[in-house]
Amino acid sequence: MALIPSFFDNQRGNNIFDPFSSLDIWDPFKDLTPFISSSNSLFSRENPAFVNTRIDWKETPEAHVFQADLPGLKKEEVKVEIEDDRVLQISGQRNVEKEDKNDTWHRVERSSGKFLRRFRLPENARMDQIKACMENGVLTVTVPKEEVKKPDVKTVEISE
């Protein structure tokens, strides 16, 4: 399954397991979700790849910038929330396309389902000035940084 690396997959950078990619909790049963559905069938159209939406986080001198590829989603289908304890939460859902009884599916590769990602923001994040925008299926969340003041150091003379 996904835990066994493929030696025939010649794409570099396609990590099977990256322990540093996120602080999310590993769920050993998440790969079983295609086999569990409300209709109890062995085939489900919900793809766990969408559940594990990848988000880039870069830090610039001015801000922390989060970018997520969310093709096909409208901004109304995505939520960006900030919790009290400095946690940025990005979530959403892509619904499964309605099936017609006359349709014959040959491949189902586009992912669907819910996703939820959480990031603990550093102390220098300005929580009151966070902005989010979505353009061409890419969500960008910008978290401005506060200027870190260097401590004012005064020399104290030592008396005898």
C-alpha positions in Angstrom: 0.0 0.0 0.0 1.1 3.6 0.6 3.6 2.5 3.3 5.6 0.4 0.9 7.8 2.6 -1.4 7.7 1.7 -5.1 11.1 1.1 -6.6 9.6 1.5 -10.0 8.4 5.0 -9.4 11.2 7.1 -10.8 10.0 10.5 -9.6 12.4 12.1 -7.2 10.8 14.2 -4.4 7.7 12.0 -4.3 8.1 11.1 -0.6 6.1 8.2 0.8 6.6 9.4 4.4 8.1 12.7 5.4 8.2 13.0 9.2 8.9 16.7 8.9 6.1 17.6 6.5 3.5 18.4 9.2 2.7 18.1 12.9 -0.5 16.3 12.1 -1.2 13.1 14.0 -0.7 9.9 11.9 -3.9 7.9 11.5 -3.1 4.3 10.6 -6.7 3.7 9.5 -6.9 6.6 7.0 -5.8 4.4 4.1 -8.8 2.1 4.8 -11.3 4.9 4.0 -11.8 3.9 0.3 -13.1 0.5 1.6 -15.5 2.1 4.1 -18.5 4.0 2.7 -22.1 4.7 3.6 -23.3 2.2 1.0 -20.9 -0.6 2.3 -19.4 -1.1 -1.1 -15.8 -1.9 -1.7 -15.4 1.1 -4.0 -15.7 4.6 -2.8 -15.2 7.8 -4.8 -13.7 9.6 -1.9 -9.9 9.8 -2.3 -7.8 10.2 0.8 -5.3 12.3 -1.3 -7.6 15.3 -1.0 -7.9 14.6 2.7 -4.2 15.1 3.0 -4.0 18.4 1.1 -0.5 19.7 1.0 0.2 23.2 2.1 3.4 25.2 1.6 4.6 27.5 4.4 7.3 30.0 3.8 8.6 32.8 5.9 9.7 36.1 4.3 11.2 39.0 6.2 7.7 40.6 6.3 5.3 37.6 6.8 4.5 33.9 7.0 2.8 32.8 3.7 0.7 29.6 3.4 -0.3 28.4 -0.1 -2.6 25.5 -0.9 -3.5 24.1 -4.3 -7.3 23.6 -4.2 -8.3 23.2 -7.9 -12.0 23.3 -8.6 -12.9 24.8 -5.2 -14.7 28.1 -4.8 -13.7 30.5 -2.0 -17.1 29.8 -0.4 -16.1 26.1 0.0 -12.9 26.9 1.9 -12.7 28.2 5.5 -9.7 30.0 7.1 -10.0 30.3 10.8 -7.8 31.5 13.7 -8.1 29.9 17.1 -7.3 31.7 20.4 -4.1 29.8 21.0 -2.4 31.0 17.7 -3.6 28.2 15.5 -4.3 28.7 11.8 -6.9 26.3 10.5 -7.6 25.7 6.8 -10.5 23.4 5.9 -12.9 22.7 3.1 -14.7 20.0 1.1 -15.0 19.0 -2.5 -18.1 17.0 -3.1 -18.3 13.9 -5.2 -19.7 14.5 -8.7 -23.3 13.3 -9.1 -23.5 9.9 -10.8 -25.9 9.2 -13.6 -27.1 5.6 -13.8 -26.3 5.6 -17.5 -22.6 6.6 -16.9 -19.8 4.1 -17.1 -16.7 5.2 -15.1 -13.4 4.0 -16.5 -11.1 5.9 -14.1 -11.6 8.0 -11.0 -8.5 9.9 -10.2 -9.7 13.3 -9.1 -9.9 13.5 -5.4 -12.8 14.5 -3.3 -13.8 14.7 0.4 -13.0 16.9 3.4 -9.7 18.3 4.4 -8.5 20.1 7.5 -5.0 21.4 8.2 -3.8 23.2 11.4 -0.6 25.2 12.0 0.6 26.7 15.2 1.7 30.2 14.4 4.9 31.6 15.9 5.0 34.4 18.5 5.9 37.0 16.0 2.7 36.5 14.0 0.3 39.5 13.9 -3.0 37.8 14.5 -5.1 40.9 13.8 -3.8 41.4 10.3 -4.1 38.0 8.6 -5.4 38.1 5.0 -6.5 35.3 2.7 -7.2 35.3 -1.0 -8.0 32.6 -3.6 -6.9 33.0 -7.2 -7.0 30.3 -9.9 -7.5 27.5 -7.4 -4.6 28.6 -5.1 -5.4 29.7 -1.6 -2.8 32.1 -0.2 -2.9 33.1 3.5 -0.6 35.9 4.6 0.2 36.3 8.2 2.3 39.5 8.8 5.1 39.4 11.3 5.8 41.9 14.1 9.2 43.6 14.1 11.3 41.9 16.6 12.8 44.6 18.8 16.4 44.0 19.8 16.7 44.3 23.5 18.2 47.6 24.7 21.4 46.6 26.3 23.0 48.8 28.9 26.4 48.2 30.4 26.5 48.2 34.1 29.8 49.1 35.7 31.0 46.8 38.4 32.1 48.6 41.6 34.9 47.3 43.8 
